């Protein structure tokens, strides 16, 4: 009876080795994935989570004693660490001249009063709110008035400040109705102006502040990941930032996407993420109960982020974010 020859360690686990190489190439070349049907945006939104496949493939390789698969895993490990390894440590520094914060307060927020009081207690110098409804606007204005003597609201976005504001104007971001229509409750009224630009008079000089809430994103049973409105909004916002003459700029908002998404190239090429440069961890903000993506952003140009963090949950389905910046 002829003995069955078992393949050697370098010939075992070819499927695992191929899977590891494909995973590494997927992360390495994510910016080249087609965005037809929103595929590229979908991959890039959850790009950090692709690292979870690495220990799964490693366990399979060790179980099969497949040396080729273990070696192939070096590619996704190196790529993931290159992309996200810098986020694992604490890059914050003490000090800073100004604290800014942003929060999508949620059109369906059942407790705007509690949310307003939580935000007033953050001690931020500048506070941006998006997804404001006509019903809840008065609550925020009343509860934040004592901590923030200056404020401006245009449509669904607003800025509250301890410092004077001037030269406030809307940013032309058109909001389209998505493929599912308006998913807000029928009794909730939203204005369609979703971005503004204003100047904050700081002790170090004028600071241009943009507040934006980009278009919604939908995961469709048919048609894939719908990002058309968001992408058009991002291009319009990128053009506004490019035309900004003030050297010091801060962008606060719910961009409905992560900065890994190449749809934000016009913005990310001109601004830096406070969380990436001065935060600790990934800074995930949505959904509030189980955050898996950072779609609420604080981006800067001409100022230095010293620290960045995620604030505790409120009644919204997003978490607030804050950053300390200096000149």
C-alpha atoms as one frame of an Amber mdcrd trajectory, in Angstrom:
protein
   0.000   0.000   0.000   1.520   3.315  -1.107   1.940   5.932   1.643   0.153
   9.229   1.142   2.646  12.084   0.896   1.567  15.206   2.755   2.577  18.500
   1.090   5.432  20.348   2.754   4.885  23.565   4.778   5.691  25.755   1.755
   3.090  24.015  -0.415   0.281  23.946   2.140  -2.246  26.739   2.619  -2.121
  28.183  -0.894  -5.659  29.546  -0.537  -4.705  31.212   2.746  -1.566  32.681
   1.180  -3.543  34.013  -1.784  -6.144  35.494   0.566  -3.423  37.238   2.569
  -1.883  38.734  -0.565  -5.280  39.903  -1.820  -6.017  41.509   1.551  -2.710
  43.351   1.489  -3.239  44.548  -2.077  -6.785  45.648  -1.271  -5.547  47.921
   1.528  -2.491  49.053  -0.417  -4.438  50.004  -3.540  -7.703  51.124  -1.922
  -7.582  54.528  -3.637  -7.694  52.810  -7.046 -10.856  50.840  -6.369 -13.635
  51.975  -8.656 -16.290  54.136  -7.037 -18.985  52.783  -9.329 -21.860  51.926
  -7.058 -19.910  53.562  -4.229 -17.679  50.498  -3.862 -14.504  52.494  -3.240
 -16.166  54.670  -0.589 -17.637  51.631   1.136 -14.236  49.937   1.361 -12.484
  53.091   2.555 -15.127  53.892   5.165 -14.376  50.643   6.969 -10.746  50.309
   5.895  -9.238  50.038   9.421 -11.474  47.057  10.148  -9.894  45.014   7.373
  -7.071  44.443   9.833  -9.335  42.011  11.686  -8.852  39.521   8.849  -5.141
  39.297   9.667  -5.425  37.302  12.941  -8.093  35.108  11.324  -5.780  34.237
   8.443  -2.864  33.807  10.848  -4.842  31.320  12.943  -5.662  29.362   9.782
  -2.028  29.405   8.675  -0.794  28.141  12.043  -3.447  25.447  12.128  -2.428
  24.265   8.659   1.265  24.823   9.480   1.493  26.678   6.210   4.750  28.616
   6.083   3.824  30.249   2.764   0.656  31.726   4.259   2.538  33.076   7.281
   5.054  34.813   5.035   2.279  36.166   2.768   0.653  37.761   5.831   3.629
  40.087   6.128   2.159  42.179   3.292  -1.195  43.064   4.949   0.521  43.529
   8.321   3.018  46.024   6.914   0.357  47.847   4.886  -2.078  48.106   7.819
   0.622  49.365  10.172   1.724  51.901   7.584  -1.851  53.152   7.211  -3.041
  53.034  10.795  -0.186  52.140  13.120   0.389  55.794  13.935  -3.123  56.056
  15.370  -2.486  53.466  18.071  -0.365  55.729  20.268  -1.181  58.964  22.083
   0.037  61.949  20.022  -1.522  64.682  22.150   0.501  67.511  23.667  -0.315
  69.841  26.570  -1.292  73.429  25.946  -3.062  75.141  23.112  -4.742  78.483
  22.484  -8.286  77.506  21.542 -10.628  74.544  22.064 -13.030  73.734  19.246
 -15.780  71.111  19.231 -18.310  69.674  16.800 -21.447  67.618  17.236 -24.156
  66.245  14.996 -26.945  66.735  17.525 -29.341  64.522  15.573 -32.651  65.574
  14.064 -34.349  62.764  15.968 -32.607  63.533  19.277 -35.156  62.823  22.060
 -33.336  65.067  24.559 -32.024  68.291  22.975 -32.146  70.003  26.374 -29.810
  67.449  27.919 -27.553  67.534  24.859 -27.306  71.340  25.037 -26.392  71.220
  28.720 -23.776  68.517  28.118 -22.197  70.604  25.342 -22.242  73.779  27.442
 -20.228  71.919  30.045 -17.429  70.930  27.678 -15.636  74.255  28.092 -15.046
  74.607  24.361 -14.355  78.088  23.050 -16.002  77.372  19.703 -18.817  74.852
  19.274 -20.256  73.747  15.927 -23.627  71.982  15.741 -25.098  70.295  12.685
 -28.469  68.701  11.901 -30.327  71.389  13.819 -34.099  71.280  13.442 -36.459
  74.221  13.635 -38.106  72.625  16.665 -34.877  72.181  18.639 -33.068  75.365
  17.582 -34.644  77.496  20.325 -33.591  74.983  22.985 -29.946  75.125  21.934
 -29.972  78.910  21.656 -31.446  79.288  25.142 -29.261  76.719  26.916 -26.007
  77.757  25.245 -26.531  81.537  25.548 -24.794  81.901  28.897 -21.637  79.984
  27.932 -21.550  81.331  24.374 -22.569  84.984  23.942 -22.006  84.854  20.169
 -23.695  82.483  17.775 -24.923  82.143  14.219 -27.277  79.622  12.623 -27.846
  79.160   8.901 -30.229  76.379   8.007 -29.285  73.189   9.833 -25.783  74.263
  10.891 -24.687  76.685  13.574 -21.665  77.960  15.455 -21.580  79.071  19.101
 -18.561  81.036  20.301 -17.101  82.755  23.352 -15.374  85.126  20.935 -16.926
  87.580  18.464 -18.030  86.373  15.043 -18.082  88.278  11.774 -18.338  87.834
   8.002 -20.782  84.948   8.318 -22.163  83.558   5.087 -23.560  80.312   3.704
 -21.402  77.942   1.704 -23.140  76.792  -1.444 -23.643  73.093  -0.781 -26.754
  71.758  -2.444 -28.581  68.963  -0.682 -30.285  66.435  -2.923 -33.021  64.044
  -1.902 -31.484  60.585  -1.727 -32.719  57.418  -3.390 -34.763  56.560  -0.301
 -36.181  60.070   0.019 -36.183  61.933   3.326 -35.747  59.441   6.160 -36.341
  61.980   8.967 -39.548  61.769  11.047 -42.499  63.450   9.360 -42.831  66.070
  12.112 -39.150  67.099  11.913 -38.456  70.093   9.686 -34.990  70.632   8.232
 -33.763  73.619   6.290 -31.544  72.744   3.355 -28.638  75.103   4.022 -26.001
  72.737   5.391 -22.743  74.718   5.496 -21.502  78.105   6.646 -18.310  80.104
   6.894 -17.568  82.676   9.587 -14.600  84.459  11.166 -13.767  84.062  14.854
 -11.862  86.996  16.378  -9.272  85.218  18.524  -6.551  86.872  20.612  -4.017
  85.596  18.055  -5.879  87.005  15.056  -8.793  86.028  12.791  -9.644  82.363
  12.350 -11.851  81.242   9.457 -14.234  78.519  10.601 -16.315  76.332   8.311
 -19.224  74.262   9.615 -20.592  71.621   7.275 -22.930  68.666   7.124 -22.418
  66.843   3.859 -25.060  64.787   2.071 -26.275  61.470   3.361 -24.853  58.089
   2.456 -27.076  55.065   1.874 -26.312  51.354   1.626 -28.795  50.208  -0.994
 -30.011  46.589  -1.468 -29.793  47.383  -5.184 -27.341  49.928  -6.471 -24.641
  49.569  -3.832 -23.305  52.356  -1.648 -25.042  55.614  -2.667 -22.728  58.615
  -2.169 -23.607  60.937  -5.052 -24.956  63.812  -2.947 -22.118  63.525  -0.412
 -19.482  63.539  -3.133 -20.907  66.629  -4.845 -21.075  68.397  -1.486 -17.447
  67.455  -0.796 -16.322  68.943  -4.097 -18.189  72.191  -3.397 -16.750  72.398
   0.115 -13.255  71.665  -1.201 -13.612  74.517  -3.695 -14.686  76.891  -0.913
 -11.712  75.934   1.254  -9.359  76.325  -1.725 -10.655  79.863  -2.284 -10.338
  80.841   1.402  -7.879  83.721   1.791  -7.393  83.438   5.534  -4.255  81.424
   6.284  -5.759  79.961   9.458  -8.764  77.716   8.810 -10.726  75.136  10.818
 -13.397  72.871   9.334 -15.888  71.330  11.756 -18.597  68.972  10.629 -20.229
  65.678   9.921 -18.785  64.826   6.524 -20.589  61.483   6.246 -17.321  59.765
   5.417 -13.834  59.099   6.696 -10.738  60.936   5.543  -9.455  57.674   4.038
 -12.148  58.066   1.377 -10.628  59.467  -1.807 -13.889  61.372  -2.401 -12.458
  63.924   0.048  -9.203  64.437  -1.850 -10.006  68.101  -2.542 -10.326  68.698
   1.206  -7.690  66.350   2.623  -5.046  67.704   0.227  -5.467  71.157   1.810
  -6.292  70.363   5.435  -5.023  68.041   8.168  -6.997  65.911  10.577  -6.671
  66.927  14.235  -7.393  63.346  15.309  -4.709  61.888  13.049  -2.081  64.385
  14.197  -2.886  64.874  17.865  -5.383  62.233  18.952  -5.313  58.862  20.638
  -6.805  55.922  18.803  -9.112  56.000  15.807 -11.606  58.526  17.158 -14.674
  56.660  15.894 -17.882  58.715  16.294 -20.703  56.825  14.593 -22.987  55.202
  15.496 -22.831  56.418  19.075 -23.817  53.073  20.630 -21.144  51.123  18.750
 -18.792  53.502  16.896 -17.199  51.932  13.826 -16.301  54.965  11.710 -15.038
  58.505  12.208 -17.327  60.624  10.061 -17.340  63.673  12.363 -14.219  65.661
  11.587 -12.058  68.503  12.850  -9.698  69.569  10.068  -7.181  72.399  10.250
  -4.948  74.544   8.073  -2.428  77.105   9.295  -2.844  76.148  12.969  -1.374
  73.297  14.993  -3.576  70.658  16.659  -2.212  69.882  20.115  -4.799  67.320
  21.221  -7.991  65.755  19.926 -10.560  63.541  21.607 -14.077  62.108  21.463
 -16.566  63.406  24.014 -19.144  61.291  25.911 -22.411  60.357  24.243 -25.450
  62.621  24.301 -28.968  61.936  23.053 -27.690  61.957  19.464 -26.708  59.004
  17.306 -23.262  60.631  16.867 -20.529  61.293  19.419 -19.162  64.851  19.817
 -15.520  65.572  19.017 -13.151  68.243  20.300  -9.625  69.472  19.674  -7.203
  71.928  21.189  -5.299  74.046  18.639  -2.477  76.549  18.881  -0.826  79.143
  16.714
